[in-house]
């Protein structure tokens, strides 16, 4: 009995799952100087991530489960801010076609 209990205790913690998911952002007809800024809805002034994308590059980032928004910007094109949710072990896809971001889980 003690052996069985010890076995359950040892293997019970092996599968701790992270409370993370991914965001995957693509652009159709994008400008060559796109910057991606991702913000938590808890702090809309300081981005979690802010970087220039290379022309045609796909953006992929791991985030904790929660609610965020992405704000792409460029000197030559105006993009809308788009809100999205990250769910545990899921990938959220955002596709920008012109200035509008479309979210799919």
HELIX and SHEET records of a PDB file:
HELIX    1   1 UNK A    2  UNK A   11  1                                  10    
SHEET    1   A 4 UNK A  59  UNK A  64  0                                        
SHEET    2   A 4 UNK A  20  UNK A  28 -1                                        
SHEET    3   A 4 UNK A  91  UNK A  97  1                                        
SHEET    4   A 4 UNK A 100  UNK A 104 -1                                        
SHEET    1   B 4 UNK A  49  UNK A  52  0                                        
SHEET    2   B 4 UNK A  35  UNK A  40 -1                                        
SHEET    3   B 4 UNK A  66  UNK A  73 -1                                        
SHEET    4   B 4 UNK A  82  UNK A  86 -1                                        
END                                                                             
